[in-house]
Amino acid sequence: MCGIIGIVGRSEVASALYDALTVLQHRGQDAAGIATIDGNRLRLHKGGGLVRDVFDRESMLGLRGNVGIGHCRYPTAGSEGSAEAQPLYVNSPYGIALAHNGNLINTDTLRREVFEDDRRHINTDSDSEILLNVLAHELQIQDRMTLSPDNIFKAVAGTHARCVGGYAVVSVLLGYGVLAFRDPNGIRPLVLGERETATGKEYAVASESVALDILGFKLLRDVAPGEAVLLTLDGKLFARQCADPAVHAPCIFEYVYLARPDSMIEDVSVYKARLRMGEKLAEKILRLMPDHDIDSVIPIPDTSRTAAGPLAQALGVPVRDGFVKNHYIGRTFIMPGQSERVRSVRRKLNPIGLEFRKKNVLLVDDSIVRGTTSKQIIQMARDAGAKKVYLASAAPPVRYPNIYGIDMPVVAELVANGRTVDEIEKILGADKLIYQDLDDLIWAVQDGNEDLKHFDTSCFSGEYVTGVEPTYLRDLEFARSDDAKLQRRQAG
């Protein structure tokens, strides 16, 4: 889960890229970077930390040019911090910088191919560097003297044929412009926008439509699964389908947690999808607890607020802000290690005692992944004086690894894996635990766009739209465990 943005403008784009990254910051807080085209030179600045910390006045002044891309990084299997900050760059052919959101699942095969067949060296553990070199090789074998949109799209087709996984990509090709493309299943999101200026049209591609909104771009559409979009230096837009038809299966967890509520993804309002999640969750609670004794509904800030409103209305009880959130603490879900996530919960949330004292409260969260945060929050509610603490999740139990770019791969860390709801309830310390049903979650999103027939629900269902080798899941579990991450940080 990372944030990406690309712009072809009529004037300097560095400040626009910076602004876009600030509203995509929720997608990654580990590192950030911007690359721009300045004539025949690539200007690049990146580093570890939040967008506001990576860029200062001097670095922004150095990012000259009317064309550029940006990235904010969320670490999964690779190193944290600046070691694998993006955009990544190769000088051959032409000069290419690339930013990537997602995860490839055939990296071992690709790494071997890139070295043995393409004669290219991979310097990090990043699948993004592999993807960059695959694209570079596919461009290299085109006719160098007459590189055209047709040849560029052929290179993307070659990249799709070799890469397996969920990915959305923005890249800059020196001398040509911005190239963006999306995996054949459309797992990771990518949207296209335009705006009119006095000197002509400008185009942008981004992970979420909110990045277009803040810059004044009109949302044209989602980039289709397997489609490539080329935005040339002279302001022209070319698009082509570059992969064979596949099952269109956008990641449903984008709507549950990852995306901002003010974004549109696949013509579905994330905000309205979350409202419908609350409605469906209320129906289930009323089936299970028709004579409930809930005094109030308390959302766990911030993602669950939207679902909590219609849920409380259906239950006939008020919504209360029972926790005050410190917005200067990052999202605990994407903290790089379990110990850091544990320490962050009490720094992040503080209960309002009056909303818990002598009351039966229903806490609502968007999802429950590791369970550590939920357990602490339930205890905080009890310490604040609650008589009973119920917990409802707007998502089904997370029982399986996600392999397409979300950091919940280690089965041992998933509280729901191999356990019944009653067993999870006891572990968390809740008086009652209610999960959303998967069919209801799918309905809540699908109701916004009936053309969506399938979703990537792998973390709930264990069904992987790309297929996956059992050995990959075993190897990934080791690579992405908190212990493995700690060892890499200590070694680095």
Salt bridges, closest charged atoms under 4 A:
ASP30 OD2 - ARG73 NH1 3.13
ASP38 OD2 - ARG43 NH2 3.02
ASP38 OD2 - ARG64 NE 3.38
ASP53 OD1 - ARG52 NE 3.95
GLU80 OE1 - ARG489 NH1 3.21
GLU84 OE1 - ARG73 NH2 3.17
GLU113 OE1 - ARG162 NH2 3.35
ASP118 OD1 - HIS137 NE2 3.27
ASP118 OD2 - ARG162 NH2 2.86
GLU138 OE2 - ARG162 NH1 3.11
ASP150 OD2 - LYS154 NZ 3.45
ASP150 OD1 - ARG240 NH1 2.75
GLU194 OE1 - LYS201 NZ 3.56
GLU202 OE1 - ARG195 NE 2.48
GLU208 OE2 - HIS26 NE2 2.82
GLU208 OE2 - ARG27 NH1 2.67
GLU227 OE1 - ARG221 NH1 2.83
GLU254 OE2 - ARG27 NH2 2.80
GLU254 OE2 - ARG188 NH2 3.10
ASP262 OD2 - ARG260 NH2 2.68
GLU266 OE2 - ARG182 NH2 2.54
GLU266 OE2 - HIS248 NE2 2.99
GLU283 OE1 - LYS280 NZ 3.56
ASP293 OD2 - LYS388 NZ 3.00
ASP302 OD1 - ARG305 NE 3.19
ASP302 OD2 - LYS325 NZ 3.13
ASP302 OD2 - HIS327 ND1 3.81
ASP321 OD1 - ARG305 NH1 2.63
GLU340 OE1 - ARG343 NH2 2.63
GLU340 OE2 - ARG347 NH2 3.12
GLU355 OE1 - ARG320 NE 3.75
GLU355 OE1 - LYS359 NZ 3.66
ASP383 OD2 - ARG346 NH2 3.88
ASP407 OD2 - LYS485 NZ 2.25
GLU413 OE1 - ARG370 NE 3.29
ASP431 OD2 - ARG382 NH2 2.91
ASP437 OD1 - LYS284 NZ 2.75
ASP437 OD2 - ARG287 NH2 3.75
ASP447 OD2 - ARG276 NE 3.88
ASP475 OD1 - ARG474 NE 3.72
ASP482 OD2 - ARG341 NH2 2.67
